[in-house]
Amino acid sequence: MPLVVYTLWRVLIFVVLLPVLWLVGARDVLWLLLAVLLTFLISIVALRPQRDRASAWLAERAAARTQRRAEGTDDPDAEAEDAEADGL
């Protein structure tokens, strides 16, 4: 799942930035806000391929859901039963 990979990368960047900013001297609320802001900026630049894959994956899921609804085959209970029967 590309969305999970992208989210994990963002969390990893945030977790790495926290001690770095602490060592630099950022403390209290500034420390967390700066970490969030820098995580956002770094992810925009560095995680573009992962973000594009996650967006494409979400778009494919939305298109498939729309198609199933249009065909009248969108039954969440049936999907859950099928997933359970397949061992997922």
Secondary structure, DSSP 8 states (H G I E B T S, - for coil): -HHHHHHHHHHHHHHHHHHHHHHHT--HHHHHHHHHHHHHHHHHHHTHHHHHHHHHHHHHHHHHHHHHHHHT---HHHHHHHHHHTT-
